[in-house]
Amino acid sequence: DSDDDGEKEEGKKEPPQTPDDAKPIGDPIRVSGKGRGRKRHYESFEFDGNQYSLEDPVMLVPEDKEQKPYVAIIK
């Protein structure tokens, strides 16, 4: 079907990586929530080949090019 626009993705980019891409390292240091909303908190994790730990400073670059990069501390 030549008029099928479902395959065209003009101007669309791949979705940003989600926290699901982060791989926890070690055992959870804390568990919060109940049931399906339960979350496990870890001391460190690996993301995109880099290892991060609590209190590490990181530079975040917003996708919106008009916003400036900023530094955050992993909590």
Secondary structure by P-SEA (a helix, b strand, c coil): cccccccccccccccccccccccccccccccccccccbbbbbcccccccccccccbbbbbbbccccccccccccc
